[in-house]
Each structure stands twice: as structure tokens, then as C-alpha cells.
Amino acid sequence: MRLYVTPASPWVRRVRVAILELGIEDRFEFVQTKWPHSWGTKTVAHPADFVAATPAQRIPALVTPDFSLTDSHSICDYINAELGGYRLLAREGVARWRGLADISVASAIIEAQILRRAELLRSERERSTDFLGKMRERTLRCFEALEKRVPVAGSAFDLAQITTAVACSYESWRYDADWRGVAPKLAAWYDIVAERPSMKATRPAETPQT
Ligand SMILES: N[C@@H](CCC(=O)N[C@@H](CS)C(=O)NCC(=O)O)C(=O)O
């Protein structure tokens, strides 16, 4: 299976960490993508195989022999159900819905982080400071919510924890450490899970430019 990636993307990272946690990396061919900074506002040119893989032209995208999946949610769902024996998210019941509740808040953070990034790639003249402020406020509000449900030490590093850890990491890497002030217990938890081999192997780095 072919997985389109870049080390800067938190959406890609949650998929890559999930794969590493399940020990199934030999099932994938990882294809590094390249992006110009103009991706934030313009449709950019991509190689034909990537265009064929995903009409959304976003990463992550997974091509299996039978179908293609064009976002991290469906890819994580596929990996968990078909390759992971539901070890990263319960198949049903309250554990599933609690997991998805946390995933939805952590994903709201990642979405705001990426929207903010796209806005910051515009020229200063074009940027909306209102929009940037709104995304930052949403991010901090969601960190505050996650602070009220910090994972118990030693509990399974599942999809909810993976998505949360990726959001924490991206915020410090791209922006600042203010989230640690609003979510100190979460920050202490993050410092522990950041040392997992799957997290260390996927530390963010800038995307190669076309
Ligand atoms: N909801 C999607 C979001 C994917 C996404 O926004 N990926 C970004 C990279 S972090 C991207 O490919 N952006 C390029 C673009 O929007 O043109 C997911 O879960 O995968």
C-alpha cells in the first residue's frame, strides 16, 4: 500500500504513529510529497500518481489495491479495523465513543493549527488577524478541555492519545508553548509519551519544497 506523507503534517503524523505503534510499517510504501509555500492559497501542481490517488490533493492519502482513502480519519479507521484488530480504538460501546470524543477535540486543534498555518503563508497585507486570533483561541480552548481528561499514566497509547500528542507537539513546534500554561497536566503527560519510539521517529520537520 502506498501512503503519501510529509514530516511537517500533523495529519500524516497521526497515521504514521498509529502504524508504528501497531508494528505494521512493512505493509506500506511511504511516498514523500513536495509542496511550495503557495499551497496555503493556491492549487499547486503535483505528480500524476498523487493526483490519481486523491481528488482532494491533500496528505495523508492511502492507496490500497482495492481503493484509495483521502484523509487521516478514514486511514486510521482502516488501519485500526483491518490491520490492527481494534487495538487503537474500540470497535463499539462506550470506550469507542469516549475515544472519538477525545479524537474530535484533538482533531479540532490540528484543524485550527493547519488553517492558521495556511493563513500565515499569505502575505502580511492579505492576512486576517481576526482569523488568526480565532484559530488560536479555539486551539487554547480545546487544550483546556483536554486538560480535564488527561490520560491515566500507563494507559494504552491509542488513537485518542496519539492524536492528542501530535496536536501538543505541533503547537510547540510551529507556534509556541502557551498551551502548556492552560494545560499543565496534559503537558506533563505529553513529555512522557513524546519519548515513545513512534513519536521520536516522526518528529516534525519542514516539508521539501517543489
Ligand atoms: N481532514 C484531513 C486534513 C488533511 C490536510 O489538511 N492535510 C494538509 C497537510 S497537514 C494538506 O494536505 N494540505 C494541502 C492543501 O490543503 O492543499 C485529514 O484528516 O487528513
The ligand as a Gaussian input file, in Angstrom:
#p B3LYP/6-31G(d) Opt

LIG

0 1
 N       -9.023000      16.248000       7.484000
 C       -7.888000      15.873000       6.678000
 C       -6.950000      17.071000       6.569000
 C       -5.737000      16.827000       5.677000
 C       -4.941000      18.088000       5.444000
 O       -5.437000      19.211000       5.600000
 N       -3.687000      17.915000       5.063000
 C       -2.842000      19.063000       4.757000
 C       -1.430000      18.828000       5.282000
 S       -1.360000      18.947000       7.038000
 C       -2.743000      19.228000       3.262000
 O       -2.534000      18.274000       2.551000
 N       -2.880000      20.478000       2.780000
 C       -2.730000      20.797000       1.393000
 C       -3.878000      21.570000       0.848000
 O       -4.834000      21.856000       1.590000
 O       -3.803000      21.886000      -0.323000
 C       -7.203000      14.647000       7.303000
 O       -7.654000      14.228000       8.378000
 O       -6.323000      14.059000       6.691000

